Amino acid sequence: MIQYIISFLTIGALGAILCLGLNVRWGWSGDFDLAYYAMVAVGAYMGGVTVLPKSQLTGGAAWILGLNQSFLVGCLVAMAAAAFVSLLLGAVALRRLRGDYLGITTVAFSLIITAVFTQQLNLFNGFNGLYSIPSPFQDQFDAFSYPLVFLIILLVALAIVYAVLELLYRSPWGLGLRAVREDEIAAAAFGRNVYVTKLTAYVLGGAIAGLGGFLFANYLTSWNPASWNTIEVFILYSAIFLGGSANQRGVLLGVVVVLIMVPEGTRYLPNVPGHPDLFPAIRGLVSGLLILIVLRFRPQGLLPEKRPRDLRRKHRPVATVAVGASGDG
Amino acid sequence: MLLNLTHAFGFGLVTASILAIATVALTMQYSVTNVPNFAQGDIMTAGAFGAYTTQFVVNNVIVQAVAAMVVGAAISFFLNWFLLQPFARRGAKPLILFVVTIAFAFVLENTMLAIYGGSPVLYKLGDSPPNQIGPLLLTGRDLVIIATALVSLASVYIVLKYTKFGKAQRAVADSPDLARVSGIDAGRVVHLTMTWAGAMTGLAGFVLAAQVGAFTHTLGFTFLLVVLAAAVVGGIGQVNGAMIGALLIGVGMEVAALYIAPDYKQSVAFVALVITILFRPDGIIPSPSRRAVQL
């Protein structure tokens, strides 16, 4: 029973880190990004080759680097690498593209990256990918208690990510980012550099994607092109939409529902013999339906973002005052 | 080498024909609704599954093609009637409508995974050995695919150019408000266009399945990005542009496969898509009013 709880909490914590990173891009910056899993993959691969020893493979297949470094160095490299790829893509895509064109461009980029990772045998060992990625601190614990240790590592990482993002959200930069999201022209008129603000958010989201990817690879102990799928980002989106875009607590609630309750709920459905794909299909189906239902009936999500006027405002909003004054006159 | 090149050109023509049917449908739908239908790839897959399922009942290629069209039209109609229109009436932004089409695509794809499972299904049409036609080497099936594309594109061209409905459709694409003021029932035009584009998409799925022979629920998704590449390269909303875009992307992919690893050939289309969006977002044929059907 304990093992079972640990297993789904582990998935939830991983998903929460990934969703918080995507929330920076979609919730805070308003950019509909579909290349998120490319950054996750870059983080997983680069973190993986940082902690793995030098590749001993033959026949043209190999992985680059192989630095044999510690887990923490792996985390840093994963975040830096994913941030760098985000910077490259964002610098080009965010200059002019918004909305559907941004989505199309990023999904095309993600599919190109996937093709490169799958085909280049001497980059990350092509389709076979990385394996026997060492789990952090595993040598100090026995196999029975290790899942709990790994869960604690994930929860610590999640807490740090959550706290840092919460501080950034309340910072002047976070306020500026939301101003840009609401109205780019108005924000620019008040001296915000729209491009740089959006690009910073994109890179920040990418760094968290890289961290999440590396932790994911640690959890799986292997990483290859079958480990992720560009369109799976939609499961993360469904958690964010349901919980409440831009509100971090809402995102965590969405993760609990979409990544823990839905899969655990479908676990008890009767098994259909000879149909191993039924449960993944039902999960995908539920994620898609959730997005449609939420967007239709509660577009702001279960826990909506607090609007600025809700905070610390005691007097009447300016517009009301103005209307009242003209009514009196 | 030259022989290889002409053969690759022949393959490219077949790919371009499949692409052209889907691209014209996408560009027509995009220009009228102002939202790219991301579910189009999965509607193609649904059309393919429709044809596949029909073959157990009727062993007739024409009936299977019609079944694919009916499935595509029905799904596209459903998407517009029950999702896009209600959202649009509530004043949803185009980006949210785009998200709705992706969510619908996700639902559709997973429904097909639930019904047909994840292992590939075989869909084999009888084929003749390759014939030498001019410098090209084409099988009977290839010729049927090319002919299907020519007939469906000609029908689109004729309807858009010479019928009242085509005129209304172009007016709605230009400006739904102005069209409405002129007495055009814009909602009806959008419904009919979506349904028609759905039928063509189903047909495109049918010919794609016929060409590849075995497919899974993911058949259409990657192909959709190739379709988007062709539509964007040709210029969104341009029927002529869509045909040129399909030809360029289709032939370009097959010819490129001679020089680079064949698994990269779809990446050629994606790179073309990204470059076009970044440097010439209106496509190779810039239209006076973007996203309006031009002839």
Interface residues (C-beta under 8 A of the other chain):
Chain A: F32 V92 A93 R96 L97 G99 D100 Y101 G103 I104 T105 V107 A108 F109 L111 I112 A115 V116 T118 Q119 I231 F234 Y237 S238 H275 P276 D277 L278 P280 A281 I282 R283 G284 L285 S287 G288 L289 I291 L292 L295 R296 P299
Chain B: V35 P36 L83 P86 F87 A92 P94 L95 I96 F98 V99 V100 I102 A103 F104 A105 F106 V107 E109 N110 T111 L113 A114 G117 G118 F221 T222 L225 L228 A229 V232 A261 D263 Y264 Q266 S267 F270 V271 L273 V274 I277 L278 P281
